[in-house]
Amino acid sequence: MHIQEAYHIIREDLKQVELEFRRNLESEVVLIRKVGEYILSNGGKRLRPTLLLLSARLCGYQGRRHIPLAAVVEFIHTATLLHDDVIDNASMRRGKASTNILWGNGASILIGDFLFSKSFYLTVADGDLSILKVLSGTTTRMAEGEVLQLLKGCDVEATEKDYLSVITNKTASLISAACQIGAILGKITKNKETALADYGMNLGIAFQLMDDCLDYTSSNEELGKVIGNDLREGKITLPLIFAIKNAVPAEMEDILEALESDKLQDAQLSSVVSLINKYRGIDYTLNMARKYVENAKACLNIFEPSLEKTALIALTDYVVERTY
């Protein structure tokens, strides 16, 4: 199944989720509506809502609660992007000027807070304590991941284990939660619920591994942000961790100079990318992503064949095949 076919299965539900976004951005404070609509109209893959909707259908859910809950996971994700762009002093997001550039850091932080608050308002309104527990635990893990990235993100002694801990908490935990919420809605067995949560966790790790590869390999137009952005922000991701592990002292000096540079020069970026390619850091990261994708697929073995299961498998393939 092609990725577009997977999205096609839930196209009507996704339209309803988009409408839910708009409804829940209504506020007497004009700036909230303006900034919220700007971010959400920038699109994005809607991966988390899609996973929740497909998981709910896989588990036989036929109600309407999945619509606002799909909006919840996207609101949480969007809130973290707003905060991330402030922390990273980013200038682009999805190919357009980032919110902090257009409206300032204060607006980005506060509207991110608004989206977090709205997310939990909607979750409480849903009334399922199990779902509230999943989301509260997940947002705690995400915050821990953010802090760990702050501590380890520019540390040349950061290990692969440190890196995996960051991306598991910061990125994969919300993707896992989206899948688990779909399972809770469907009231399936605990074993199947755990399997879907594990599917999401493995998929989320693979997704971030690919993102970190694409940061060094895609064009600006494809990625929608500045190439080498992680290096410009002093972040050490797995392709670079692997290169550092194998670099000789003279090469380490070049890497340190690039990481500590106030304004990364093109020549410095090219030098670091050359070292990553020399030591096959991209290949190493890609291979790890493929392993997590296979783990994700294996988690679905507990489910009977269905259109939704095929779609979830297609999403795993998309993660390692995408170019942006």
Order of alpha helices (4+ residues) and beta strands (2+ residues): alpha-alpha-alpha-alpha-alpha-beta-beta-alpha-alpha-alpha-alpha-alpha-alpha-alpha-alpha-alpha-alpha-alpha-alpha-alpha
